[in-house]
Amino acid sequence: MPLAVFVIYTALRAISESWNNDAFPDALAVKLDLLPLLFPVHMVTGGLALLLVPATLLLRGTRWHRWMGRLTALDVAVAGVTAIPVALEAPVTPVSAAGFATQAMVWMALCAAGIWQIRRGNVDAHRRAMLLMAAVTSGAMFFRIYLALWAIFGWRAGFKTFYACDAWMAWGLPLLVMLWLTRPSTGRRSPAISTARAQ
């Protein structure tokens, strides 16, 4: 329950900041000035993704799953495409820009892979791709968590270095964990093979 509340809070805050952005830090305020249309679109669709991706996973096995999945895929496409110019325009550091842009490309690639797999009828591969995409989506939350921890425990002189690291580890670490959790099982004998050999 606390996690669900935090996800909803983060999503709604991202959506609201597309127009209520007076408290933006300078690094984001500059992007808003340079990209007055793309930046709000990215904030809204990115915030919606935090709600749509887990909702689609929760609806698995219901008749609403397919329609929610289509809506989510469209939202991810818009959020991902707009994330790239937002990342590259007036970046805090080149490394952070590369991190955010890579996140967007990996995100969209996993979404496309999931769609391709389900069209081929490969349900397990589709599910794995979507779980990996969800892990990348969670980077938006972890990015804010790590920044908050930095504000409490970090030192000001190292902010740019930390920000650059955060741009990669916020989504990279959840992706690595999910890759491990969903790794295909190898070396296991099927029950039929084990029974045949026992006989």
BARO-427344 format. One line per 5 residues: number of its first residue (from 1); for each residue x, y, z of N, C-alpha, C, O. Coordinates in pm, whole numbers, plus 50000, padded with zeros to 5 digits. Atoms other than C-alpha are relative to their C-alpha. Example, Ala and Ser with C-alpha at 12.3 -4.5 7.8 and 13.67 -1.06 7.14 Angstrom:
<pts>
1	50089,49881,50000,51230,49550,50780,50090,50120,50000,50194,50118,50066; 49918,49881,49994,51367,49894,50714,49923,50109,50073,49974,50220,50090 .
</pts>
This chain:
<pts>
1	50081,49879,50000,50000,50000,50000,50085,50128,50000,50057,50218,49921; 49916,49880,50005,50274,50260,50081,50063,50020,49863,50078,50133,49817; 49940,49989,50133,50436,50180,49746,49899,50053,49899,49932,50138,49816; 50104,49952,50091,50108,50231,49561,49974,50148,50019,49956,50222,49922; 50021,49858,49970,50057,50564,49735,50113,50085,49943,50090,50192,49886 .
6	49885,49925,50050,50408,50675,49644,49998,50007,49847,50030,50111,49789; 50008,50001,50147,50360,50571,49279,49898,50101,49953,49924,50180,49862; 50107,49907,50040,50034,50764,49254,50043,50144,50027,50019,50233,49945; 49953,49865,49967,50188,51065,49428,50102,50050,49897,50093,50163,49850; 49897,49962,50096,50489,51067,49195,49939,50028,49863,49977,50125,49796 .
11	50064,49982,50130,50269,51030,48888,49921,50130,49995,49933,50208,49900; 50082,49879,49998,50028,51305,48986,50085,50126,50010,50051,50229,49953; 49911,49884,49990,50312,51537,49079,50064,50030,49865,50075,50146,49825; 49939,49980,50132,50480,51483,48742,49899,50063,49904,49933,50153,49827; 50103,49944,50089,50152,51554,48563,49971,50145,50037,49962,50231,49949 .
16	50033,49864,49958,50076,51864,48771,50114,50098,49970,50089,50216,49943; 49886,49912,50025,50428,52000,48719,50009,50043,49855,50089,50132,49821; 49999,49958,50140,50359,52025,48347,49944,50141,49984,49974,50210,49887; 50048,49861,50004,50174,52348,48425,50031,50075,50130,50047,50197,50128; 49969,49936,49873,50243,52417,48793,50148,49980,50030,50186,49894,50109 .
21	49856,50023,49995,50619,52456,48763,50079,50116,50058,50197,50134,50025; 49930,49886,49941,50705,52766,48965,50116,49958,50088,50213,50033,50105; 49896,50045,49908,50916,52558,49202,50107,49916,49931,50190,49853,49997; 49901,50077,50074,51121,52397,48926,50142,50046,50032,50167,50166,50045; 49860,49959,49991,51497,52390,48980,50045,50060,49867,49982,50039,49764 .
26	49954,49930,50120,51696,52595,48732,50023,49906,49883,49993,49940,49768; 49968,50094,50108,51805,52287,48535,49876,49960,49921,49883,49940,49800; 50124,50036,50068,51441,52198,48457,49930,50122,49943,49865,50114,49839; 50063,49877,50048,51320,52555,48420,50056,50039,49864,49983,50089,49779; 49938,49970,50129,51568,52603,48136,49940,49912,49890,49911,49960,49781 .
31	50057,50092,50099,51434,52296,47957,49857,50043,49963,49818,50035,49846; 50136,49956,50025,51080,52426,47993,49998,50122,49909,49913,50133,49820; 49993,49880,50085,51178,52760,47839,50039,49963,49857,49987,50022,49762; 49952,50037,50132,51356,52589,47548,49905,49906,49926,49902,49904,49803; 50093,50098,50059,51092,52320,47491,49861,50021,50060,49812,49934,50133 .
36	50126,49968,49933,50762,52485,47589,49885,49905,49969,49787,49899,50044; 50104,50096,50034,50552,52219,47414,50042,49858,50036,49966,49785,50101; 49954,50137,49979,50759,51899,47430,50016,49966,50148,49983,49855,50191; 49974,50030,49859,50853,51929,47796,49870,49970,50076,49865,49869,50146; 50126,50035,49931,50492,51947,47930,49939,49869,49951,49884,49793,50030 .
41	50053,50126,50053,50388,51664,47696,50074,49882,50062,50012,49782,50099; 49922,50107,49938,50671,51451,47830,49963,49981,50147,49951,49868,50194; 50034,50010,49859,50582,51531,48191,49866,49931,50020,49851,49847,50109; 50134,50059,49986,50215,51439,48142,50002,49852,49963,49953,49769,50038; 50000,50140,50043,50274,51119,47946,50092,49914,50087,50063,49797,50112 .
46	49912,50074,49910,50563,51017,48170,49931,49971,50133,49945,49862,50188; 50075,50021,49876,50345,51065,48477,49890,49896,49982,49868,49813,50069; 50105,50098,50027,50061,50869,48318,50058,49858,49990,49993,49762,50030; 49937,50132,50013,50303,50584,48242,50017,49933,50136,50004,49811,50147; 49985,50055,49865,50363,50541,48615,49871,49938,50051,49872,49851,50138 .
51	50129,50055,49962,49993,50469,48649,49956,49888,49905,49903,49786,49948; 50049,50094,50101,49922,50284,48323,50076,49868,49999,50015,49762,49985; 49921,50123,50007,50209,50035,48330,49961,49901,50110,49930,49786,50079; 50042,50097,49897,50127,49879,48671,49854,49961,49988,49817,49847,50018; 50142,50034,50017,49754,49899,48597,49983,49891,49894,49902,49800,49911 .
56	50007,50101,50106,49806,49700,48277,50046,49864,50051,49985,49762,50019; 49951,50127,49944,50007,49436,48462,49898,49940,50096,49878,49818,50098; 50099,50050,49905,49741,49411,48732,49876,49944,49930,49807,49858,49984; 50118,50044,50074,49470,49362,48468,50028,49876,49915,49942,49834,49837; 49965,50120,50077,49651,49062,48319,49900,49889,50028,49866,49861,50143 .
61	50097,50107,49986,49407,48781,48254,49856,50047,49994,49764,49966,50002; 50135,49947,50012,49107,49012,48220,49979,50053,49858,50074,50069,49782; 50029,49950,50135,48933,49142,47909,50048,50142,49980,50054,50190,49866; 49954,49861,50011,49061,49492,47988,50150,50009,49974,50201,50115,49939; 49854,49998,50011,49427,49394,47968,50046,50047,49862,50137,50130,49851 .
66	49957,49965,50135,49455,49423,47590,49979,50148,49969,50066,50213,49912; 50028,49859,50029,49290,49764,47569,50088,50092,50083,50136,50194,50034; 49910,49920,49916,49489,49899,47861,50143,49992,49947,50217,50091,49951; 49867,50015,50058,49802,49759,47700,50021,50089,49880,50128,50148,49864; 49989,49913,50118,49734,49947,47377,50013,50146,50042,50094,50220,49986 .
71	49991,49863,49950,49677,50270,47566,50137,50027,50061,50196,50133,50040; 49869,49986,49937,49995,50214,47766,50110,50009,49895,50200,50091,49908; 49900,49998,50106,50198,50142,47452,50003,50136,49930,50111,50188,49901; 50007,49868,50063,50079,50466,47293,50061,50106,50090,50136,50193,50045; 49947,49904,49903,50161,50661,47608,50153,49989,50011,50223,50090,50015 .
76	49856,50022,49990,50507,50504,47634,50071,50052,49876,50180,50108,49886; 49940,49951,50124,50577,50587,47270,50015,50152,50003,50120,50206,49968; 49995,49853,49995,50492,50955,47321,50098,50046,50107,50180,50135,50082; 49910,49962,49890,50672,50979,47656,50146,49970,49964,50235,50049,49995; 49863,50036,50036,50978,50800,47517,50058,50089,49894,50173,50131,49904 .
81	49951,49914,50108,51007,51003,47199,50029,50141,50051,50132,50200,50015; 49978,49865,49949,50970,51333,47384,50110,50004,50105,50168,50110,50130; 49894,50003,49898,51216,51221,47653,50137,50028,49941,50223,50084,50009; 49867,49987,50061,51507,51224,47410,50039,50147,49981,50147,50186,50026; 49963,49858,50008,51501,51596,47317,50004,50069,50136,50086,50158,50158 .
86	49997,49943,49865,51421,51681,47680,50132,49967,50068,50190,50051,50137; 49874,50041,49938,51727,51485,47791,50119,50074,49939,50212,50113,50011; 49884,49944,50069,51959,51635,47531,50005,50152,50000,50110,50211,49978; 50005,49853,50000,51845,51997,47557,50048,50055,50133,49991,50024,50238; 49944,49937,49880,52053,52197,47807,50018,49900,50114,49962,49919,50222 .
91	49985,50103,49896,52164,51888,48002,50083,50049,50117,50167,50137,50103; 49918,49969,49883,52304,51909,48354,50143,49956,49973,50238,50030,50001; 49869,50049,50046,52593,51696,48227,49976,49913,49876,49866,49861,49859; 50017,50091,50115,52651,51501,47902,49970,49857,50043,49895,49786,49976; 50023,50137,49952,52656,51178,48105,49855,49982,50044,49795,49878,50017 .
96	50141,50009,49959,52315,51250,48258,49908,50001,49878,49808,49929,49875; 50081,49996,50123,52175,51337,47914,50001,49864,49932,49897,49816,49887; 49990,50133,50060,52304,51005,47781,49919,49898,50079,49857,49809,50021; 50075,50092,49916,52149,50824,48076,49851,50007,49977,49784,49905,49962; 50144,49983,50022,51802,50970,48027,49960,49959,49859,49856,49896,49840 .
101	50032,50037,50138,51812,50928,47649,50005,49848,49982,49920,49791,49913; 49990,50146,50008,51925,50566,47684,49881,49934,50068,49827,49836,50018; 50118,50053,49932,51648,50501,47934,49879,50003,49908,49804,49906,49900; 50115,49988,50090,51392,50628,47683,50006,49898,49888,49905,49837,49854; 49986,50095,50111,51530,50411,47403,49981,49855,50046,49917,49776,49977 .
106	50018,50135,49945,51549,50098,47619,49853,49976,50033,49799,49869,50007; 50142,50005,49963,51198,50169,47746,49913,49969,49879,49830,49878,49881; 50080,50020,50121,51051,50195,47397,50032,49867,49933,49944,49801,49879; 49960,50128,50061,51251,49895,47272,49934,49882,50071,49889,49788,50006; 50064,50107,49925,51114,49675,47551,49850,49996,49974,49790,49889,49965 .
111	50143,49994,50032,50761,49794,47480,49975,49939,49863,49881,49861,49845; 50015,50055,50135,50805,49714,47110,50024,49849,50000,49954,49775,49930; 49973,50144,49992,50954,49374,47197,49881,49925,50058,49847,49816,50012; 50117,50063,49939,50656,49295,47418,49884,49988,49902,49816,49886,49898; 50107,50003,50099,50411,49385,47141,50029,49894,49894,49941,49819,49854 .
116	49960,50097,50103,50605,49178,46887,49982,49857,50049,49935,49770,49976; 50010,50135,49946,50616,48876,47116,49855,49955,50015,49822,49839,49987; 50139,50042,49981,50244,48878,47194,49932,49979,49865,49842,49897,49854; 50055,50021,50135,50164,48910,46822,50043,49864,49945,49973,49806,49862; 49952,50132,50040,50368,48593,46772,49939,49890,50087,49959,49771,50061 .
121	50061,50098,49912,50171,48424,47049,50092,49951,50111,50061,49853,50178; 49904,50040,49897,50471,48403,47282,49968,50076,50129,50023,50183,50154; 50051,49932,49881,50301,48492,47610,50110,50019,50104,50118,50126,50165; 49896,49990,49898,50597,48420,47838,50102,50110,49966,50141,50189,50052; 49905,49897,50042,50836,48637,47635,49936,50139,50008,50003,50236,50042 .
126	50073,49872,49989,50571,48912,47621,49996,50047,50145,50021,50164,50175; 50007,49964,49857,50528,48902,47997,50136,50047,50052,50144,50144,50127; 49865,49962,49954,50905,48919,48054,50036,50139,49948,50090,50221,50022; 49969,49868,50056,50943,49217,47819,49924,50110,50073,49978,50218,50097; 50080,49899,49931,50662,49401,47995,50047,50022,50144,50043,50135,50194 .
131	49945,49984,49865,50808,49333,48339,50131,50079,49997,50158,50160,50085; 49877,49922,50016,51143,49465,48218,49968,50146,49971,50035,50236,50021; 50041,49863,50029,50967,49771,48078,49951,50069,50127,49979,50187,50149; 50048,49945,49874,50796,49821,48415,50118,50038,50090,50113,50139,50161; 49881,49970,49920,51138,49808,48583,50064,50130,49955,50105,50212,50037 .
136	49944,49874,50053,51266,50083,48354,49909,50117,50036,49956,50226,50066; 50096,49895,49963,50948,50281,48422,50022,50045,50144,50011,50164,50175; 49981,49967,49858,51021,50265,48796,50117,50095,50022,50130,50154,50129; 49887,49907,49987,51336,50467,48730,49956,50141,50033,50029,50215,50098; 50049,49866,49970,51123,50781,48747,49981,50020,50151,50003,50129,50202 .
141	50016,49992,49855,51048,50703,49112,50134,49995,50071,50162,50076,50159; 49871,50014,49933,51394,50588,49211,50088,50122,49979,50166,50158,50067; 49923,49878,50026,51546,50896,49050,49968,50105,50106,50058,50171,50159; 50041,49901,49900,51344,51115,49286,50041,49957,50142,50079,50040,50224; 49959,50051,49868,51418,50892,49587,50148,50026,50023,50187,50075,50129 .
146	49856,49980,49985,51791,50907,49526,50035,50148,50013,50125,50185,50089; 49975,49855,49987,51779,51285,49477,49964,50049,50140,50035,50131,50198; 50040,49960,49865,51592,51322,49805,50104,49956,50103,50137,50031,50195; 49896,50048,49908,51851,51109,49983,50127,50084,49986,50196,50111,50084; 49882,49915,50022,52127,51318,49825,49982,50135,50070,50076,50188,50130 .
151	50027,49871,49935,51961,51636,49951,50021,49992,50151,50057,50091,50215; 49985,50017,49855,51973,51492,50303,50144,49967,50039,50197,50023,50134; 49870,50052,49959,52309,51317,50309,50117,50042,49912,50233,50024,49949; 49893,49969,50094,52505,51447,50011,50069,50132,50028,50032,50205,50120; 49932,49871,49989,52742,51737,49968,49985,50074,49869,49987,50014,49761 .
156	50040,49919,50115,52673,52023,49732,50101,49994,49886,50064,49995,49769; 49896,49995,50102,53005,52016,49549,49994,49881,49905,50039,49891,49791; 50004,50119,50084,52940,51667,49415,49867,49975,49933,49841,49865,49886; 50136,50021,50052,52585,51722,49290,50000,49955,49855,49929,49861,49820; 50003,50034,50143,52658,51707,48917,50045,49856,49977,49990,49785,49893 .
161	49953,50138,50013,52850,51383,48956,49892,49903,50044,49867,49802,49978; 50107,50088,49952,52571,51229,49161,49883,49999,49903,49825,49894,49876; 50112,49989,50092,52306,51355,48919,50024,49913,49876,49934,49846,49826; 49965,50082,50116,52489,51189,48630,49987,49851,50032,49937,49774,49951; 50012,50141,49958,52510,50860,48823,49853,49962,50018,49812,49852,49979 .
166	50142,50026,49976,52143,50885,48923,49925,49977,49869,49834,49894,49862; 50066,50012,50130,52041,50924,48557,50015,49860,49941,49935,49820,49856; 49979,50136,50048,52177,50574,48495,49952,49895,50101,49884,49799,50063; 50031,50107,49905,52132,50381,48819,49852,49997,50039,49802,49893,50081; 50141,49997,49961,51772,50493,48884,49918,49897,49921,49828,49834,49977 .
171	50071,50099,50081,51650,50274,48597,50086,49877,49971,50033,49768,49949; 49912,50112,50030,51955,50057,48539,49998,49891,50106,49996,49773,50073; 50002,50099,49893,51950,49888,48879,49870,49920,50002,49875,49797,50012; 50123,50081,50006,51579,49793,48866,49996,49908,49879,49944,49796,49888; 49998,50084,50119,51632,49662,48515,50087,49876,50021,50048,49766,49983 .
176	49912,50113,49973,51923,49444,48624,49935,49900,50096,49945,49779,50078; 50068,50088,49904,51723,49309,48918,49890,49920,49930,49875,49800,49952; 50110,50068,50070,51426,49229,48693,50054,49900,49898,49995,49794,49878; 49937,50095,50091,51655,49066,48436,50037,49871,50073,50020,49761,50021; 49962,50117,49920,51779,48836,48710,49877,49922,50047,49875,49799,50042 .
181	50121,50066,49949,51433,48765,48853,49924,49927,49890,49859,49825,49917; 50078,50060,50110,51285,48682,48512,50088,49918,49906,50044,49881,49797; 49910,50076,50087,51587,48496,48371,49939,49865,49968,49881,49801,50055; 50052,50132,50038,51487,48185,48177,50068,49891,50081,50190,49893,50097; 49942,50109,49923,51537,47872,48384,50072,49905,49905,50014,49860,49806 .
186	49921,50090,50084,51812,47656,48237,50054,49886,50086,50071,49900,50207; 49942,50114,49929,51949,47319,48331,49901,49922,50083,49938,49830,50156; 50101,50075,49924,51621,47203,48477,49939,49891,49912,49903,49916,49797; 50062,50108,50076,51487,46868,48367,49849,50008,50016,49796,50030,50125; 50146,50001,49993,51124,46856,48279,49954,49876,50074,50025,49776,50076 .
191	50051,50117,49928,50908,46619,48488,49991,49876,49911,50015,49764,49956; 50014,50114,50091,50851,46402,48179,50133,49932,49977,50142,49810,49977; 49867,50055,50023,51224,46360,48114,50049,49928,50125,50104,49818,50117; 49955,50059,49875,51298,46292,48480,49932,49867,50024,49995,49771,50069; 50075,50125,49979,51024,46029,48496,50047,49891,49906,50062,49775,49945 .
196	49955,50098,50100,51139,45860,48176,50134,49939,50040,50154,49818,50029; 49867,50050,49962,51497,45835,48301,49992,49915,50127,50071,49822,50144; 50013,50078,49877,51384,45704,48639,49951,49859,49969,49984,49764,50040; 50051,50131,50035,51203,45420,48466,50106,49915,49929,50080,49801,49892 .
</pts>
